[in-house]
Amino acid sequence: MKYIEDGRSLVERNHDAREYCYQCRREREARMNRIVRRCLVVSSMIFMCSLLAGFMF
């Protein structure tokens, strides 16, 4: 009986680890998306500023 209980707890632990990994991956993806979005905004602002500067000079 003990072996079956150990197996069940091992499966549950595996499931918890998988859920935790999935959550970590989602958080990491969200962080990467935020960084990418910020970089896009900054680069587009620089692009617009350079366009304006080109028009002015």
C-alpha positions in Angstrom: 0.0 0.0 0.0 2.8 2.4 0.9 4.2 2.2 -2.7 0.9 3.2 -4.2 0.6 6.2 -1.8 4.2 7.2 -2.6 3.4 7.0 -6.3 0.3 9.1 -5.9 2.2 11.8 -3.9 4.9 11.7 -6.5 2.4 12.3 -9.3 0.8 15.2 -7.3 4.2 16.7 -6.7 5.0 16.4 -10.5 1.7 18.1 -11.3 2.4 20.9 -8.8 5.9 21.4 -10.3 4.4 21.5 -13.8 1.8 24.1 -12.7 4.6 26.1 -11.1 6.8 25.9 -14.2 3.8 27.0 -16.4 3.2 30.0 -14.1 6.9 30.9 -14.1 6.9 30.7 -17.9 3.8 32.9 -18.2 5.4 35.5 -15.9 8.7 35.4 -17.8 6.8 35.8 -21.1 4.8 38.7 -19.7 8.0 40.4 -18.5 9.7 39.8 -21.9 6.6 41.3 -23.6 6.7 44.3 -21.4 10.4 44.9 -22.2 9.8 44.4 -25.9 6.9 46.8 -25.8 8.9 49.4 -24.0 11.8 49.0 -26.5 9.3 49.4 -29.4 7.8 52.5 -27.9 11.2 54.1 -27.3 12.5 53.2 -30.8 9.3 54.5 -32.4 9.6 57.8 -30.3 13.3 58.1 -31.5 12.2 57.4 -35.0 9.4 60.1 -34.8 11.9 62.6 -33.3 14.4 62.0 -36.0 11.7 62.4 -38.6 10.7 65.7 -37.0 14.3 66.8 -36.8 14.8 65.9 -40.5 11.7 68.0 -41.4 12.9 71.0 -39.3 16.5 71.1 -40.6 
